[in-house]
Amino acid sequence: MTPLDAPTQPHAPGDSAPDPSVQPAPPQAARGSTVTWIVGLALAAVLGAILFAGGYLVAGGNRQSATCAAPTSAFAAFCEAYDELKSHYVDKLDDTKLAEGAIQGMFQDGVRDPFSGYMSPEEYQQALGSLSGKFSGIGAEMAVRNLKEPANLTACATLSENCVLVVVSPISGSPADKAGLQPGDVVVAVDGKSVNGSTIQDQITKVRGPSGSQVKLTIKRGTRTFDLTITRQEITTQEVEAKMLDGHVGYIALHGFSTSAPDQFHAALKDLLGKGATQIVFDLRGNPGGYIESAQKIASEFVSRGLLFTQESTGGDVTRWTAQGGGLATNPKIPVVVLINNGSASASEIVSAALKEVHRATLIGEHTFGKNTVQIWAPLQDGAAGGVRITISRWFPPNHDSVHPNGVLPDVAVTIPAGTSPEKDLILDRALAFLATQTGSQPSPQPSGSPTAALTPTAGLLSWDDGGLDWAWV
C-alpha cells in the first residue's frame, strides 16, 4: 500500500506485530534510478551510523578499545570522539543510546528536514499500528482537552492540570467499552504514574501493549477518582464516522489514511447513498494523512477519471496518480463539500486539493497544514533498532500549485472566534447552510492531464504528519 516501509519485524513493546499482508515493500526500481540511488545512499548512511556508533562494534565495560570504521573521511572526527568517550568517560555508556543519539543527530543536524528522521523501536511500532489500522490496545479514542482555553490546543504540547487526556469514545465491544470506560472520562495516571508532564504520544505507547497484557488507568469522572484495569487485545481502528444530517445530507468523517481506510470509507459512503443522501459533507479536519495510495482510492470515490496529483523526485522523475474509476459519488449532481482546518495534513491535502482543482467539491473551513512531501519508512535491524523516515519526493495537485507552506485554501473561509465552545461546530454549520443553497452541481470540467489507466502505485509511500497530534486510538 502506501504508508511506511515496514518489512516483517518482531514484536516491540506497545504494539502487536503488523500484518505482513499490508506492509509495503521498498520502492521498486521501476520508479527510476534517481530515487533508488537517493534512498540507497540515505539508508547506507544510516547503516554506517549504526555500525560506527552502536553497541555492535565493541563489547565489555567502560574502558575499551573501540574499532570505529568511518565510511568517509568526513566521519573520522566522529570515530575519534566515539573512541575518546569509550576510553575515558567516567560512567558506563550504553552503546544503544549512543547509536540512537548518533542517528538522531544525523537527521536533525545533517538533513534538517522535519519529515525525515529516526524513530525509536517503540515509536516505530506505534506508528506502524496507527498506519496499518490495527494495533494491540484497549480500543478507545482519546484526545487532549484544554480546560482553561478550549480552542487553544497549541498550548497543550504537554499534559497538565489544564491540558488533560480525555476519553472521546470507547469502540463498541472493545476492552475499554467492556471495562466501563465512558466518554468524558479524564485519564490522570497510567499504571500508577501521573500523565502530567508527558505528551499524548508518550501515553499512546504506555496504554498500548501486547495482546493479553493489562494496563491500569486512573480515571477522574466528575468528583470521583478510581482505577480501571483493562486487558489489551488486537484492535481495528474505526477510521470513518458516518451519519445522516437533515434527512438528506450524508456526513462522513475520515480520521486517517490507513490501509483499512479506503474499504471503510467505501462501505460508509455506500450506506449513506443507500439511505437517500443527495448531498455529501466530507470531513477531513484534524486528519494527519497516511498512505498516498489510500488517498488515491478515496479521492476516486468522487472523481471518475483524470489526474489527481503528481509525485515528483530529483532528476525529473514524475509519477502520475490518476482516478481509478468506479467511484460511488462521481455524479456531479451530488454536491460535495469538504471540511478542512489547520490540522488537515499531507494525504488530507492531496485529496482536498484534488477535489478542489477538478471542481468536484467546495472546500469550507480554514487553510490546511501545508505539507507536500512524500516519505518512505525503513526499519533498522528489522525494526529491533527502530526505523527511519526519509523524504524522497514532493507531490503537486493537478494545477501544480504547491500547498507548501500556506496549505490548501478553502473556497469558503470560516474563522473560529476565540473562546468558542468545542461543542459548537461553526464549520459544519456553514457547510450545511451552503448545501441548502445547492440543487446540484454543474458538470465538472475535464480534469487537467489526459485520462490514463489506473496506476499500480509503488509501495511504501507516505504523506503523513503527527507532529501536532492531539488525539489518538489506544
C-alpha positions in Angstrom: 0.0 0.0 0.0 1.4 3.4 0.8 2.4 4.2 4.3 5.7 3.2 5.9 8.2 0.9 4.5 7.8 -1.9 7.0 9.1 -5.3 6.3 8.4 -8.2 8.7 9.7 -7.5 12.2 9.4 -8.9 15.7 7.0 -7.6 18.4 8.0 -4.5 20.2 6.6 -3.0 23.4 3.4 -1.2 22.7 2.1 -3.0 19.6 1.2 -6.2 18.0 3.1 -7.4 15.0 2.0 -5.6 11.9 0.1 -7.7 9.3 2.6 -8.7 6.7 -0.1 -8.6 4.0 -0.5 -4.8 4.4 3.1 -3.9 4.9 4.6 -2.1 1.9 7.8 -3.2 0.1 10.7 -0.9 -0.6 10.4 1.3 -3.7 10.7 -0.6 -6.9 13.4 0.0 -9.5 10.7 1.0 -11.9 10.4 4.3 -10.1 13.6 5.3 -11.6 17.3 5.1 -10.8 17.4 8.5 -9.3 15.0 7.7 -6.4 16.7 4.3 -5.9 20.1 5.9 -5.6 18.9 8.6 -3.2 17.2 6.1 -0.9 20.1 3.7 -1.1 22.6 6.4 -0.2 20.5 7.6 2.7 20.0 4.1 4.2 23.6 3.4 3.7 24.4 6.5 5.8 22.1 5.3 8.5 23.6 1.9 8.5 27.1 3.5 8.7 26.0 5.5 11.7 24.8 2.3 13.4 28.0 0.4 12.6 30.3 3.1 14.0 28.2 4.3 16.8 26.3 1.3 18.1 26.9 -1.4 20.5 27.6 -3.7 17.7 31.2 -2.6 17.4 32.6 -3.3 20.9 31.7 -5.3 24.0 32.6 -5.1 27.6 32.8 -2.5 30.2 33.6 1.2 30.4 37.1 1.3 29.1 37.6 -0.5 25.9 39.4 -0.2 22.6 36.8 0.9 20.0 37.1 -0.1 16.4 35.1 2.6 14.7 35.3 2.4 10.9 34.5 5.7 9.2 32.6 5.3 5.9 34.2 8.5 4.6 36.9 10.8 5.8 34.2 13.3 6.9 33.3 10.8 9.7 36.8 10.4 11.0 36.2 13.1 13.7 33.1 11.2 14.8 35.1 8.0 15.2 37.7 9.8 17.2 35.0 11.3 19.5 33.5 7.8 20.0 36.9 6.3 20.9 37.5 9.1 23.4 34.1 8.6 25.0 34.5 4.8 25.3 38.0 5.2 26.7 37.6 7.9 29.2 34.0 8.7 30.2 33.6 8.3 34.0 30.4 6.3 33.9 29.4 3.2 31.9 27.9 4.1 28.5 25.0 2.5 26.7 26.0 1.8 23.2 22.4 1.5 22.1 21.7 5.0 23.4 24.9 6.3 21.7 23.7 4.8 18.4 20.2 6.3 18.7 21.7 9.7 19.5 24.1 9.5 16.5 21.3 8.6 14.1 19.0 11.3 15.5 21.8 13.9 15.2 22.5 12.9 11.6 18.9 13.6 10.7 18.3 16.7 12.9 21.6 18.5 12.1 22.6 16.9 8.9 19.4 16.6 7.0 17.3 19.3 8.7 14.0 18.0 7.2 11.2 17.9 9.8 9.7 15.0 8.0 12.8 12.8 7.8 14.1 11.4 11.0 14.8 8.5 13.3 12.1 6.6 15.3 12.9 4.5 18.4 11.6 0.9 18.4 8.6 1.9 20.4 7.8 4.9 18.2 8.3 2.9 15.1 5.9 0.2 16.2 3.4 2.7 17.4 3.4 4.4 14.0 3.1 1.1 12.2 0.0 0.3 14.2 -1.6 3.7 13.5 -1.0 3.5 9.8 -1.9 -0.1 9.3 -5.2 0.5 11.1 -4.5 -2.4 13.6 -2.8 -2.4 16.9 -2.9 -4.0 20.3 -4.5 -1.9 22.9 -7.7 -1.1 24.8 -9.9 0.2 21.9 -10.7 3.8 22.8 -10.3 7.2 21.2 -8.5 9.7 23.4 -7.7 13.4 22.9 -6.1 16.4 24.6 -8.5 18.9 26.0 -7.6 22.4 27.3 -9.9 23.1 30.2 -8.9 26.7 30.5 -8.9 27.7 26.8 -10.9 25.0 24.9 -10.0 26.3 21.5 -6.3 26.6 22.2 -4.7 23.2 21.8 -1.4 24.6 20.7 -0.8 25.5 24.4 -1.1 21.8 25.3 2.1 20.3 24.0 2.4 18.5 27.3 -0.3 17.3 29.6 -1.1 19.2 32.8 -3.8 20.1 35.2 -5.3 22.3 32.5 -4.4 20.2 29.5 -6.0 16.8 30.2 -6.1 13.5 28.5 -9.8 12.7 27.9 -11.7 9.7 26.6 -13.6 10.7 23.5 -15.3 7.4 23.0 -14.6 3.7 23.5 -15.0 1.4 20.5 -18.2 -0.6 20.9 -17.4 -4.1 22.2 -13.7 -3.2 22.9 -11.9 -4.0 26.2 -12.3 -0.3 27.1 -16.0 -0.5 26.5 -16.4 -3.7 28.4 -14.4 -2.3 31.3 -16.8 0.7 31.6 -14.7 3.5 30.2 -17.0 6.4 29.2 -16.8 9.5 27.0 -15.6 12.4 29.0 -13.5 10.4 31.5 -10.2 12.1 32.3 -7.1 9.8 32.4 -4.9 11.1 35.2 -2.4 8.2 35.5 -1.3 5.1 33.6 0.0 2.2 35.7 0.1 4.4 38.7 2.2 7.2 37.1 0.7 10.6 36.5 0.3 11.7 32.9 1.2 15.3 33.7 4.4 16.4 32.1 4.2 13.9 29.3 2.8 14.0 25.8 -0.1 12.2 24.2 2.5 10.3 22.2 4.1 9.1 25.4 0.7 7.9 26.7 -0.2 6.1 23.4 2.9 4.0 23.9 2.0 3.2 27.6 -1.6 2.4 27.1 -1.0 0.2 24.1 0.8 -3.1 24.7 0.9 -6.8 23.8 -2.5 -8.5 23.5 -3.4 -10.3 26.7 -1.5 -7.9 28.9 -3.1 -5.5 31.3 -2.9 -1.7 31.8 -4.3 0.2 34.8 -5.9 3.6 34.1 -6.6 6.0 36.9 -9.9 7.8 35.9 -11.4 11.0 37.1 -15.2 11.1 36.4 -16.9 14.1 37.9 -15.9 14.2 41.6 -14.8 10.5 41.6 -11.3 9.2 41.0 -10.9 5.4 40.6 -8.8 2.8 38.8 -9.8 0.6 35.9 -7.7 -2.4 34.9 -8.1 -3.3 31.2 -6.8 -6.3 29.3 -5.5 -5.4 25.9 -6.4 -7.1 22.7 -5.9 -6.5 18.9 -7.9 -3.5 17.8 -9.0 -2.5 14.3 -9.4 1.3 14.3 -12.6 3.0 13.1 -11.2 5.4 10.6 -14.7 6.5 9.4 -17.6 8.2 11.1 -20.8 8.5 9.1 -24.4 9.7 9.8 -27.3 11.3 8.1 -28.0 15.0 8.7 -31.2 16.9 8.0 -32.6 13.8 6.4 -30.7 14.1 3.1 -27.1 15.1 3.8 -24.6 12.3 4.2 -21.9 13.3 6.7 -18.7 11.2 6.5 -15.6 12.0 8.5 -12.2 10.4 7.9 -9.7 10.3 10.7 -6.7 8.9 8.8 -5.5 7.3 5.5 -4.5 3.9 6.9 -4.5 0.7 4.9 -8.0 -0.1 6.1 -9.4 3.4 5.4 -10.5 3.0 1.7 -12.6 -0.1 2.4 -14.2 1.5 5.5 -14.9 4.8 3.5 -16.4 2.9 0.6 -18.8 0.9 2.8 -19.8 4.0 4.8 -20.4 6.1 1.6 -22.4 3.3 0.0 -24.6 3.1 3.1 -25.2 6.9 3.1 -26.2 6.9 -0.5 -28.4 3.9 0.1 -30.2 5.8 2.8 -31.0 8.6 0.4 -28.2 11.0 0.8 -28.3 13.6 -2.0 -25.5 15.8 -0.7 -22.2 14.9 0.9 -20.2 16.5 3.7 -16.7 15.0 3.7 -14.9 16.0 6.9 -11.1 15.9 6.8 -10.4 18.2 9.8 -7.6 17.0 12.0 -6.7 14.2 9.7 -2.9 13.9 9.7 -2.7 11.9 6.4 -1.2 8.5 5.7 -0.7 6.2 2.7 -0.9 8.1 -0.6 -2.4 5.0 -2.3 -5.3 5.3 0.2 -5.6 9.0 -0.8 -5.8 8.0 -4.4 -8.6 5.4 -3.7 -10.7 7.7 -1.6 -10.4 10.7 -4.0 -11.5 8.3 -6.7 -14.9 7.9 -5.0 -15.7 11.4 -6.1 -13.7 11.7 -9.4 -14.2 9.3 -12.2 -11.1 9.9 -14.3 -8.1 12.1 -14.9 -5.1 13.3 -12.9 -5.4 13.6 -9.1 -1.8 14.6 -8.3 1.8 14.0 -9.4 4.7 12.8 -7.4 8.0 14.5 -8.4 11.5 13.4 -7.4 15.1 14.6 -8.1 16.1 14.3 -11.7 12.7 15.0 -13.1 11.2 11.6 -12.2 7.4 12.1 -12.2 4.7 9.6 -11.2 1.1 10.4 -12.2 -1.6 9.3 -9.8 -5.0 9.2 -11.6 -8.5 8.4 -10.6 -9.2 4.7 -10.6 -12.8 4.7 -11.8 -15.8 3.1 -10.3 -16.3 5.7 -7.5 -19.7 5.8 -5.8 -20.2 9.6 -5.8 -18.7 10.8 -9.1 -22.0 12.1 -10.4 -21.6 15.9 -10.5 -25.3 16.3 -9.5 -24.3 15.2 -6.0 -22.9 18.3 -4.3 -19.9 17.7 -2.1 -18.3 19.9 0.5 -15.0 19.1 2.2 -14.3 20.4 5.7 -10.7 21.3 6.3 -8.7 23.1 9.1 -5.1 23.6 10.1 -4.8 20.0 11.2 -5.7 18.6 7.8 -2.3 17.5 6.6 -0.4 15.6 4.0 -2.7 12.9 2.4 -5.7 15.0 3.5 -4.3 17.9 1.5 -3.8 15.6 -1.5 -7.5 14.7 -1.6 -8.8 18.2 -0.7 -6.6 19.9 -3.3 -7.5 17.4 -6.0 -11.3 17.7 -5.4 -11.0 21.5 -5.4 -8.9 21.8 -8.6 -11.1 19.4 -10.6 -14.1 21.3 -9.4 -15.7 18.3 -7.7 -16.0 19.8 -4.2 -16.3 23.1 -2.4 -13.8 23.4 0.5 -15.1 25.0 3.7 -13.2 25.9 6.8 -9.6 27.0 7.5 -6.4 26.6 5.4 -4.7 23.2 5.8 -1.3 22.3 7.3 0.9 22.8 4.2 2.9 19.6 3.7 3.6 18.4 0.2 6.4 15.9 0.7 6.4 12.1 0.4 8.3 9.7 2.6 9.4 6.1 2.7 9.8 4.3 6.0 12.5 1.7 6.6 13.2 -0.5 9.6 16.6 -0.7 11.2 17.6 -4.3 12.0 14.1 -5.5 11.1 12.6 -2.9 13.4 14.5 -4.0 16.5 16.6 -0.8 16.4 13.7 1.4 15.3 13.2 2.9 11.9 13.9 5.9 9.7 11.6 8.0 7.6 13.2 9.7 4.5 11.7 12.3 2.2 12.0 11.1 -1.4 9.7 13.4 -3.4 7.1 16.1 -3.4 3.6 15.9 -4.6 1.6 18.5 -6.5 -2.2 18.8 -7.3 -3.4 18.9 -11.0 -2.6 22.6 -11.5 0.8 22.1 -10.0 0.2 24.7 -7.2 2.3 23.8 -4.2 0.5 23.6 -0.9 3.7 24.4 0.9 3.9 26.5 3.1 0.4 28.1 3.1 -1.7 25.0 2.8 -4.8 24.4 0.7 -7.0 27.4 0.9 -10.8 27.0 1.5 -13.3 28.3 -1.0 -15.4 29.4 1.9 -13.3 30.6 4.9 -14.7 30.2 8.4 -13.0 31.9 11.3 -13.4 30.4 14.7 -13.6 33.2 17.3 -11.5 32.8 20.5 -13.5 31.2 23.3 -15.8 29.3 21.0 -17.1 26.2 22.8 -15.8 22.9 21.2 -19.4 21.7 21.2 -20.3 24.4 18.7 -19.2 23.4 15.2 -19.2 26.6 13.1 -17.6 25.0 10.1 -20.2 22.2 9.8 -22.9 24.8 10.4 -21.5 26.9 7.5 -21.3 23.8 5.3 -25.0 22.9 5.9 -26.0 26.4 5.2 -24.0 26.3 1.9 -25.5 23.0 0.8 -29.0 24.4 1.5 -28.4 26.7 -1.5 -27.3 23.9 -3.8 -29.6 22.0 -6.0 -26.9 20.1 -7.9 -23.5 20.9 -9.3 -22.8 21.9 -12.8 -20.9 19.3 -14.9 -17.3 19.2 -13.8 -14.7 20.5 -16.3 -12.3 17.9 -17.7 -9.5 17.3 -15.0 -6.1 18.6 -16.1 -4.0 16.0 -17.7 -5.1 13.3 -20.1 -7.1 10.4 -18.6 -4.9 7.3 -18.1 -5.3 3.8 -16.9 -5.3 3.4 -13.1 -1.7 3.1 -11.8 -0.4 0.3 -9.8 1.4 2.6 -7.3 4.8 2.0 -5.7 4.5 0.6 -2.2 5.9 2.3 0.8 4.9 5.9 0.2 3.6 8.1 3.0 2.4 11.6 3.3 1.7 12.0 7.0 2.3 14.3 9.9 1.6 13.6 13.5 3.7 16.5 14.9 0.6 18.3 16.1 -1.2 15.1 17.3 -3.9 15.9 19.8 -6.0 12.7 19.6 -5.2 9.0 19.1 -6.6 5.5 19.2 -5.2 3.5 22.1 
